[in-house]
Amino acid sequence: MLSCDPEDRVLFLETILDQIRPGWPKSFNIDVMEEAGWWADSATTPERKAYMLACYRRLSRTDKEAFLTYITGRAAA
């Protein structure tokens, strides 16, 4: 790779990165939480942050409140 032209190195490295990334979450297993855990273990920090925020933004107000109660350990109001 070091003997490649610098412009070719970028394309080469991008191709490798795309092959080693876990991609998006997929629910092939019956246990969705187990599958989500596997994906989270394999994902990069930016991927986890992006999916977490995207999912949170799409929750209903009730689900957001329940989620925040769960992760903070607060008692439900």
Secondary structure, DSSP 8 states (H G I E B T S, - for coil): -TTS-HHHHHHHHHHHHHHHS--S----SS-HHHHHHHHHHHS-HHHHHHHHHHHHHTS-HHHHHHHHHHHHT----
